[in-house]
Amino acid sequence: MIFSWRDAEEVRQERIGITRDISVQAAFVFTPSPPPLQANVRLKGFLPHVRGAIHSLRIYGQGHVVRVEPIPEGGASGGFAMAGKSLVLRRAG
């Protein structure tokens, strides 16, 4: 998953993460570099192909950061939760 936001100086920042807990209005993204709380975020990426599915899916979304989880001691990655108007799933290829 690629996500981006504008920092305090209005410079576009872009990072990579892994998603979990996706719904039509929210997602959680594991990343060592989360955006700040309340940042407006855009994300895009692929959902893995699941058994029995004919196509893999692309996901697109926009929203704001509602929770930031720091990297736990000895852990690999923290992350952030975002909520938005909608996350869109489209058939890839």
N, CA, C and O atoms as a printed pandas DataFrame, in Angstrom:
     atom_number atom_name residue_name chain_id  residue_number  x_coord  y_coord  z_coord
0              1         N          MET        A               1    0.842   -1.158    0.000
1              2        CA          MET        A               1    0.000    0.000    0.000
2              3         C          MET        A               1    0.893    1.229    0.000
3              4         O          MET        A               1    1.836    1.313    0.788
4              5         N          ILE        A               2    0.609    2.170   -0.866
5              6        CA          ILE        A               2    1.313    3.450   -0.896
6              7         C          ILE        A               2    0.366    4.495   -0.327
7              8         O          ILE        A               2   -0.795    4.566   -0.729
8              9         N          PHE        A               3    0.847    5.296    0.597
9             10        CA          PHE        A               3    0.012    6.362    1.144
10            11         C          PHE        A               3    0.796    7.663    1.125
11            12         O          PHE        A               3    2.025    7.664    1.189
12            13         N          SER        A               4    0.069    8.771    1.035
13            14        CA          SER        A               4    0.723   10.078    0.987
14            15         C          SER        A               4   -0.104   11.115    1.731
15            16         O          SER        A               4   -1.308   10.953    1.929
16            17         N          TRP        A               5    0.575   12.189    2.141
17            18        CA          TRP        A               5   -0.052   13.316    2.816
18            19         C          TRP        A               5    0.856   14.520    2.656
19            20         O          TRP        A               5    2.002   14.383    2.226
20            21         N          ARG        A               6    0.359   15.690    2.996
21            22        CA          ARG        A               6    1.168   16.912    2.965
22            23         C          ARG        A               6    1.566   17.253    4.398
23            24         O          ARG        A               6    0.731   17.264    5.302
24            25         N          ASP        A               7    2.864   17.532    4.591
25            26        CA          ASP        A               7    3.349   17.856    5.929
26            27         C          ASP        A               7    3.035   19.315    6.284
27            28         O          ASP        A               7    2.352   20.008    5.528
28            29         N          ALA        A               8    3.529   19.771    7.422
29            30        CA          ALA        A               8    3.241   21.125    7.908
30            31         C          ALA        A               8    3.716   22.209    6.945
31            32         O          ALA        A               8    3.168   23.311    6.937
32            33         N          GLU        A               9    4.741   21.907    6.126
33            34        CA          GLU        A               9    5.242   22.870    5.138
34            35         C          GLU        A               9    4.596   22.663    3.773
35            36         O          GLU        A               9    5.041   23.239    2.780
36            37         N          GLU        A              10    3.539   21.835    3.722
37            38        CA          GLU        A              10    2.800   21.528    2.487
38            39         C          GLU        A              10    3.625   20.732    1.477
39            40         O          GLU        A              10    3.338   20.762    0.280
40            41         N          VAL        A              11    4.644   20.025    1.952
41            42        CA          VAL        A              11    5.441   19.157    1.092
42            43         C          VAL        A              11    4.798   17.770    1.101
43            44         O          VAL        A              11    4.481   17.227    2.160
44            45         N          ARG        A              12    4.614   17.214   -0.080
45            46        CA          ARG        A              12    3.983   15.896   -0.186
46            47         C          ARG        A              12    4.944   14.823    0.317
47            48         O          ARG        A              12    6.088   14.739   -0.129
48            49         N          GLN        A              13    4.470   14.019    1.237
49            50        CA          GLN        A              13    5.228   12.900    1.784
50            51         C          GLN        A              13    4.589   11.607    1.278
51            52         O          GLN        A              13    3.365   11.526    1.170
52            53         N          GLU        A              14    5.390   10.612    0.971
53            54        CA          GLU        A              14    4.865    9.337    0.479
54            55         C          GLU        A              14    5.612    8.202    1.168
55            56         O          GLU        A              14    6.837    8.232    1.286
56            57         N          ARG        A              15    4.866    7.208    1.619
57            58        CA          ARG        A              15    5.443    6.061    2.312
58            59         C          ARG        A              15    4.742    4.786    1.858
59            60         O          ARG        A              15    3.763    4.821    1.113
60            61         N          ILE        A              16    5.272    3.661    2.330
61            62        CA          ILE        A              16    4.718    2.345    2.004
62            63         C          ILE        A              16    4.313    1.657    3.298
63            64         O          ILE        A              16    4.983    1.796    4.321
64            65         N          GLY        A              17    3.218    0.918    3.245
65            66        CA          GLY        A              17    2.760    0.165    4.404
66            67         C          GLY        A              17    1.989   -1.071    3.974
67            68         O          GLY        A              17    1.848   -1.352    2.784
68            69         N          ILE        A              18    1.497   -1.796    4.950
69            70        CA          ILE        A              18    0.694   -3.000    4.723
70            71         C          ILE        A              18   -0.640   -2.795    5.422
71            72         O          ILE        A              18   -0.673   -2.335    6.564
72            73         N          THR        A              19   -1.728   -3.124    4.763
73            74        CA          THR        A              19   -3.047   -2.877    5.345
74            75         C          THR        A              19   -3.585   -4.070    6.123
75            76         O          THR        A              19   -3.167   -5.215    5.948
76            77         N          ARG        A              20   -4.534   -3.738    6.989
77            78        CA          ARG        A              20   -5.341   -4.745    7.677
78            79         C          ARG        A              20   -6.661   -4.076    8.038
79            80         O          ARG        A              20   -6.764   -2.849    8.016
80            81         N          ASP        A              21   -7.649   -4.861    8.363
81            82        CA          ASP        A              21   -8.935   -4.325    8.833
82            83         C          ASP        A              21   -9.503   -3.273    7.880
83            84         O          ASP        A              21   -9.765   -2.142    8.289
84            85         N          ILE        A              22   -9.690   -3.634    6.640
85            86        CA          ILE        A              22  -10.217   -2.705    5.651
86            87         C          ILE        A              22  -11.740   -2.794    5.628
87            88         O          ILE        A              22  -12.309   -3.886    5.647
88            89         N          SER        A              23  -12.390   -1.635    5.587
89            90        CA          SER        A              23  -13.837   -1.576    5.392
90            91         C          SER        A              23  -14.115   -0.520    4.336
91            92         O          SER        A              23  -13.178    0.049    3.775
92            93         N          VAL        A              24  -15.369   -0.250    4.058
93            94        CA          VAL        A              24  -15.687    0.742    3.032
94            95         C          VAL        A              24  -15.384    2.165    3.479
95            96         O          VAL        A              24  -15.363    3.076    2.651
96            97         N          GLN        A              25  -15.146    2.377    4.787
97            98        CA          GLN        A              25  -14.867    3.729    5.260
98            99         C          GLN        A              25  -13.612    3.849    6.116
99           100         O          GLN        A              25  -13.322    4.934    6.621
100          101         N          ALA        A              26  -12.866    2.773    6.293
101          102        CA          ALA        A              26  -11.704    2.851    7.175
102          103         C          ALA        A              26  -10.683    1.772    6.834
103          104         O          ALA        A              26  -10.992    0.789    6.161
104          105         N          ALA        A              27   -9.455    1.981    7.316
105          106        CA          ALA        A              27   -8.386    0.991    7.140
106          107         C          ALA        A              27   -7.327    1.226    8.205
107          108         O          ALA        A              27   -7.192    2.326    8.740
108          109         N          PHE        A              28   -6.579    0.166    8.502
109          110        CA          PHE        A              28   -5.408    0.299    9.356
110          111         C          PHE        A              28   -4.203   -0.052    8.498
111          112         O          PHE        A              28   -4.232   -1.032    7.754
112          113         N          VAL        A              29   -3.141    0.747    8.601
113          114        CA          VAL        A              29   -1.938    0.537    7.807
114          115         C          VAL        A              29   -0.747    0.380    8.745
115          116         O          VAL        A              29   -0.456    1.273    9.541
116          117         N          PHE        A              30   -0.050   -0.774    8.650
117          118        CA          PHE        A              30    1.203   -0.971    9.382
118          119         C          PHE        A              30    2.298   -0.240    8.631
119          120         O          PHE        A              30    2.440   -0.407    7.420
120          121         N          THR        A              31    3.078    0.572    9.340
121          122        CA          THR        A              31    4.187    1.292    8.735
122          123         C          THR        A              31    5.114    1.816    9.832
123          124         O          THR        A              31    4.647    2.178   10.912
124          125         N          PRO        A              32    6.409    1.859    9.570
125          126        CA          PRO        A              32    7.310    2.448   10.555
126          127         C          PRO        A              32    7.272    3.982   10.541
127          128         O          PRO        A              32    7.815    4.621   11.442
128          129         N          SER        A              33    6.630    4.578    9.515
129          130        CA          SER        A              33    6.600    6.042    9.367
130          131         C          SER        A              33    5.180    6.538    9.151
131          132         O          SER        A              33    4.842    6.946    8.040
132          133         N          PRO        A              34    4.336    6.516   10.183
133          134        CA          PRO        A              34    2.957    6.959    9.988
134          135         C          PRO        A              34    2.846    8.476    9.851
135          136         O          PRO        A              34    3.687    9.209   10.371
136          137         N          PRO        A              35    1.817    8.946    9.157
137          138        CA          PRO        A              35    1.564   10.382    9.119
138          139         C          PRO        A              35    1.048   10.844   10.484
139          140         O          PRO        A              35    0.650   10.018   11.306
140          141         N          PRO        A              36    1.052   12.152   10.727
141          142        CA          PRO        A              36    0.573   12.649   12.016
142          143         C          PRO        A              36   -0.945   12.530   12.159
143          144         O          PRO        A              36   -1.673   12.437   11.170
144          145         N          LEU        A              37   -1.397   12.535   13.389
145          146        CA          LEU        A              37   -2.817   12.502   13.692
146          147         C          LEU        A              37   -3.535   13.640   12.972
147          148         O          LEU        A              37   -3.036   14.765   12.939
148          149         N          GLN        A              38   -4.684   13.360   12.403
149          150        CA          GLN        A              38   -5.544   14.288   11.665
150          151         C          GLN        A              38   -5.031   14.648   10.267
151          152         O          GLN        A              38   -5.677   15.433    9.574
152          153         N          ALA        A              39   -3.904   14.105    9.836
153          154        CA          ALA        A              39   -3.415   14.382    8.481
154          155         C          ALA        A              39   -4.402   13.828    7.455
155          156         O          ALA        A              39   -4.989   12.766    7.664
156          157         N          ASN        A              40   -4.582   14.539    6.362
157          158        CA          ASN        A              40   -5.384   14.038    5.242
158          159         C          ASN        A              40   -4.501   13.106    4.429
159          160         O          ASN        A              40   -3.412   13.487    3.999
160          161         N          VAL        A              41   -4.973   11.885    4.220
161          162        CA          VAL        A              41   -4.169   10.836    3.608
162          163         C          VAL        A              41   -4.864   10.293    2.365
163          164         O          VAL        A              41   -6.085   10.141    2.332
164          165         N          ARG        A              42   -4.061   10.006    1.347
165          166        CA          ARG        A              42   -4.525    9.271    0.161
166          167         C          ARG        A              42   -3.792    7.946    0.161
167          168         O          ARG        A              42   -2.608    7.883    0.494
168          169         N          LEU        A              43   -4.493    6.888   -0.210
169          170        CA          LEU        A              43   -3.807    5.604   -0.315
170          171         C          LEU        A              43   -4.248    4.855   -1.553
171          172         O          LEU        A              43   -5.347    5.044   -2.072
172          173         N          LYS        A              44   -3.339    3.988   -2.012
173          174        CA          LYS        A              44   -3.631    3.144   -3.167
174          175         C          LYS        A              44   -2.765    1.899   -3.061
175          176         O          LYS        A              44   -1.675    1.932   -2.490
176          177         N          GLY        A              45   -3.254    0.823   -3.608
177          178        CA          GLY        A              45   -2.483   -0.404   -3.570
178          179         C          GLY        A              45   -3.280   -1.578   -4.077
179          180         O          GLY        A              45   -4.358   -1.411   -4.649
180          181         N          PHE        A              46   -2.753   -2.760   -3.869
181          182        CA          PHE        A              46   -3.391   -3.998   -4.292
182          183         C          PHE        A              46   -3.763   -4.825   -3.081
183          184         O          PHE        A              46   -3.046   -4.844   -2.081
184          185         N          LEU        A              47   -4.879   -5.501   -3.179
185          186        CA          LEU        A              47   -5.226   -6.514   -2.198
186          187         C          LEU        A              47   -4.799   -7.847   -2.786
187          188         O          LEU        A              47   -4.968   -8.070   -3.985
188          189         N          PRO        A              48   -4.257   -8.727   -1.983
189          190        CA          PRO        A              48   -3.758   -9.996   -2.525
190          191         C          PRO        A              48   -4.875  -10.842   -3.124
191          192         O          PRO        A              48   -6.031  -10.770   -2.707
192          193         N          HIS        A              49   -4.501  -11.629   -4.099
193          194        CA          HIS        A              49   -5.423  -12.560   -4.748
194          195         C          HIS        A              49   -5.802  -13.639   -3.733
195          196         O          HIS        A              49   -4.927  -14.244   -3.114
196          197         N          VAL        A              50   -7.085  -13.876   -3.564
197          198        CA          VAL        A              50   -7.529  -14.904   -2.620
198          199         C          VAL        A              50   -8.051  -16.117   -3.374
199          200         O          VAL        A              50   -8.538  -16.001   -4.498
200          201         N          ARG        A              51   -7.946  -17.270   -2.749
201          202        CA          ARG        A              51   -8.388  -18.525   -3.371
202          203         C          ARG        A              51   -9.856  -18.403   -3.798
203          204         O          ARG        A              51  -10.703  -17.942   -3.033
204          205         N          GLY        A              52  -10.125  -18.811   -4.992
205          206        CA          GLY        A              52  -11.486  -18.783   -5.517
206          207         C          GLY        A              52  -11.842  -17.490   -6.231
207          208         O          GLY        A              52  -12.846  -17.436   -6.941
208          209         N          ALA        A              53  -11.041  -16.449   -6.057
209          210        CA          ALA        A              53  -11.319  -15.174   -6.729
210          211         C          ALA        A              53  -10.752  -15.200   -8.143
211          212         O          ALA        A              53   -9.684  -15.761   -8.386
212          213         N          ILE        A              54  -11.469  -14.597   -9.055
213          214        CA          ILE        A              54  -11.029  -14.548  -10.447
214          215         C          ILE        A              54  -10.002  -13.433  -10.649
215          216         O          ILE        A              54   -9.061  -13.591  -11.426
216          217         N          HIS        A              55  -10.177  -12.327   -9.965
217          218        CA          HIS        A              55   -9.301  -11.162  -10.137
218          219         C          HIS        A              55   -8.741  -10.704   -8.802
219          220         O          HIS        A              55   -9.354  -10.918   -7.757
220          221         N          SER        A              56   -7.565  -10.070   -8.840
221          222        CA          SER        A              56   -7.091   -9.369   -7.660
222          223         C          SER        A              56   -7.759   -7.988   -7.667
223          224         O          SER        A              56   -8.364   -7.594   -8.664
224          225         N          LEU        A              57   -7.650   -7.269   -6.573
225          226        CA          LEU        A              57   -8.327   -5.986   -6.438
226          227         C          LEU        A              57   -7.343   -4.869   -6.162
227          228         O          LEU        A              57   -6.321   -5.066   -5.505
228          229         N          ARG        A              58   -7.667   -3.693   -6.675
229          230        CA          ARG        A              58   -6.937   -2.472   -6.340
230          231         C          ARG        A              58   -7.796   -1.719   -5.337
231          232         O          ARG        A              58   -9.024   -1.775   -5.384
232          233         N          ILE        A              59   -7.138   -1.022   -4.437
233          234        CA          ILE        A              59   -7.856   -0.207   -3.466
234          235         C          ILE        A              59   -7.382    1.231   -3.574
235          236         O          ILE        A              59   -6.187    1.492   -3.708
236          237         N          TYR        A              60   -8.332    2.168   -3.513
237          238        CA          TYR        A              60   -8.051    3.594   -3.536
238          239         C          TYR        A              60   -8.846    4.229   -2.408
239          240         O          TYR        A              60   -9.969    3.809   -2.129
240          241         N          GLY        A              61   -8.286    5.220   -1.765
241          242        CA          GLY        A              61   -9.029    5.872   -0.702
242          243         C          GLY        A              61   -8.438    7.192   -0.296
243          244         O          GLY        A              61   -7.298    7.526   -0.618
244          245         N          GLN        A              62   -9.252    7.932    0.421
245          246        CA          GLN        A              62   -8.880    9.225    0.946
246          247         C          GLN        A              62   -9.533    9.353    2.308
247          248         O          GLN        A              62  -10.666    8.910    2.495
248          249         N          GLY        A              63   -8.847    9.942    3.246
249          250        CA          GLY        A              63   -9.429   10.133    4.566
250          251         C          GLY        A              63   -8.463   10.870    5.465
251          252         O          GLY        A              63   -7.526   11.517    4.997
252          253         N          HIS        A              64   -8.699   10.767    6.750
253          254        CA          HIS        A              64   -7.811   11.430    7.702
254          255         C          HIS        A              64   -7.398   10.437    8.783
255          256         O          HIS        A              64   -8.109    9.475    9.073
256          257         N          VAL        A              65   -6.246   10.691    9.363
257          258        CA          VAL        A              65   -5.681    9.808   10.379
258          259         C          VAL        A              65   -6.448   10.018   11.685
259          260         O          VAL        A              65   -6.523   11.134   12.198
260          261         N          VAL        A              66   -7.017    8.935   12.214
261          262        CA          VAL        A              66   -7.777    9.019   13.459
262          263         C          VAL        A              66   -7.048    8.377   14.643
263          264         O          VAL        A              66   -7.424    8.589   15.796
264          265         N          ARG        A              67   -6.011    7.597   14.354
265          266        CA          ARG        A              67   -5.230    6.965   15.423
266          267         C          ARG        A              67   -3.839    6.637   14.898
267          268         O          ARG        A              67   -3.688    6.155   13.775
268          269         N          VAL        A              68   -2.827    6.898   15.713
269          270        CA          VAL        A              68   -1.448    6.532   15.380
270          271         C          VAL        A              68   -0.953    5.604   16.477
271          272         O          VAL        A              68   -1.040    5.932   17.660
272          273         N          GLU        A              69   -0.434    4.445   16.085
273          274        CA          GLU        A              69    0.134    3.498   17.037
274          275         C          GLU        A              69    1.651    3.501   16.864
275          276         O          GLU        A              69    2.153    3.176   15.788
276          277         N          PRO        A              70    2.384    3.867   17.917
277          278        CA          PRO        A              70    3.851    3.877   17.815
278          279         C          PRO        A              70    4.392    2.460   17.686
279          280         O          PRO        A              70    3.699    1.484   17.976
280          281         N          ILE        A              71    5.628    2.367   17.252
281          282        CA          ILE        A              71    6.287    1.064   17.154
282          283         C          ILE        A              71    6.469    0.523   18.570
283          284         O          ILE        A              71    7.085    1.180   19.410
284          285         N          PRO        A              72    5.936   -0.674   18.839
285          286        CA          PRO        A              72    6.100   -1.225   20.190
286          287         C          PRO        A              72    7.558   -1.591   20.464
287          288         O          PRO        A              72    8.310   -1.902   19.541
288          289         N          GLU        A              73    7.946   -1.552   21.720
289          290        CA          GLU        A              73    9.318   -1.889   22.089
290          291         C          GLU        A              73    9.655   -3.289   21.594
291          292         O          GLU        A              73    8.963   -4.254   21.920
292          293         N          GLY        A              74   10.709   -3.393   20.813
293          294        CA          GLY        A              74   11.103   -4.682   20.248
294          295         C          GLY        A              74   10.270   -5.100   19.051
295          296         O          GLY        A              74   10.488   -6.172   18.486
296          297         N          GLY        A              75    9.313   -4.262   18.657
297          298        CA          GLY        A              75    8.444   -4.593   17.524
298          299         C          GLY        A              75    9.008   -4.091   16.219
299          300         O          GLY        A              75    9.958   -3.310   16.192
300          301         N          ALA        A              76    8.413   -4.547   15.142
301          302        CA          ALA        A              76    8.892   -4.180   13.817
302          303         C          ALA        A              76    8.216   -2.926   13.293
303          304         O          ALA        A              76    8.840   -2.138   12.582
304          305         N          SER        A              77    6.940   -2.727   13.635
305          306        CA          SER        A              77    6.225   -1.630   13.003
306          307         C          SER        A              77    5.001   -1.216   13.800
307          308         O          SER        A              77    4.299   -2.054   14.366
308          309         N          GLY        A              78    4.759    0.071   13.837
309          310        CA          GLY        A              78    3.512    0.613   14.361
310          311         C          GLY        A              78    2.588    0.826   13.189
311          312         O          GLY        A              78    2.613    0.053   12.231
312          313         N          GLY        A              79    1.772    1.858   13.248
313          314        CA          GLY        A              79    0.888    2.115   12.127
314          315         C          GLY        A              79   -0.116    3.198   12.432
315          316         O          GLY        A              79    0.012    3.933   13.411
316          317         N          PHE        A              80   -1.130    3.286   11.569
317          318        CA          PHE        A              80   -2.163    4.295   11.757
318          319         C          PHE        A              80   -3.502    3.787   11.236
319          320         O          PHE        A              80   -3.576    2.932   10.353
320          321         N          ALA        A              81   -4.546    4.346   11.816
321          322        CA          ALA        A              81   -5.906    4.081   11.343
322          323         C          ALA        A              81   -6.389    5.320   10.622
323          324         O          ALA        A              81   -6.169    6.443   11.077
324          325         N          MET        A              82   -7.046    5.111    9.498
325          326        CA          MET        A              82   -7.622    6.233    8.762
326          327         C          MET        A              82   -9.104    5.983    8.553
327          328         O          MET        A              82   -9.542    4.843    8.397
328          329         N          ALA        A              83   -9.858    7.050    8.553
329          330        CA          ALA        A              83  -11.286    6.984    8.265
330          331         C          ALA        A              83  -11.569    7.992    7.172
331          332         O          ALA        A              83  -10.925    9.040    7.111
332          333         N          GLY        A              84  -12.518    7.690    6.312
333          334        CA          GLY        A              84  -12.796    8.591    5.206
334          335         C          GLY        A              84  -14.197    8.451    4.681
335          336         O          GLY        A              84  -15.039    7.765    5.261
336          337         N          LYS        A              85  -14.428    9.112    3.576
337          338        CA          LYS        A              85  -15.742    9.046    2.941
338          339         C          LYS        A              85  -15.964    7.659    2.365
339          340         O          LYS        A              85  -17.042    7.083    2.516
340          341         N          SER        A              86  -14.937    7.118    1.702
341          342        CA          SER        A              86  -15.073    5.757    1.181
342          343         C          SER        A              86  -13.726    5.251    0.693
343          344         O          SER        A              86  -12.855    6.020    0.285
344          345         N          LEU        A              87  -13.585    3.952    0.746
345          346        CA          LEU        A              87  -12.470    3.269    0.110
346          347         C          LEU        A              87  -13.059    2.520   -1.066
347          348         O          LEU        A              87  -14.082    1.850   -0.932
348          349         N          VAL        A              88  -12.429    2.628   -2.199
349          350        CA          VAL        A              88  -12.967    2.040   -3.427
350          351         C          VAL        A              88  -12.141    0.825   -3.815
351          352         O          VAL        A              88  -10.912    0.890   -3.854
352          353         N          LEU        A              89  -12.802   -0.265   -4.099
353          354        CA          LEU        A              89  -12.149   -1.473   -4.601
354          355         C          LEU        A              89  -12.491   -1.618   -6.069
355          356         O          LEU        A              89  -13.653   -1.513   -6.460
356          357         N          ARG        A              90  -11.473   -1.859   -6.879
357          358        CA          ARG        A              90  -11.672   -2.067   -8.322
358          359         C          ARG        A              90  -10.944   -3.321   -8.754
359          360         O          ARG        A              90   -9.895   -3.663   -8.209
360          361         N          ARG        A              91  -11.496   -3.988   -9.714
361          362        CA          ARG        A              91  -10.848   -5.178  -10.264
362          363         C          ARG        A              91   -9.558   -4.763  -10.952
363          364         O          ARG        A              91   -9.555   -3.824  -11.748
364          365         N          ALA        A              92   -8.476   -5.444  -10.655
365          366        CA          ALA        A              92   -7.180   -5.135  -11.269
366          367         C          ALA        A              92   -7.083   -5.816  -12.625
367          368         O          ALA        A              92   -7.502   -6.962  -12.787
368          369         N          GLY        A              93   -6.535   -5.113  -13.582
369          370        CA          GLY        A              93   -6.267   -5.655  -14.907
370          371         C          GLY        A              93   -7.474   -6.117  -15.556
371          372         O          GLY        A              93   -7.421   -6.605  -16.685
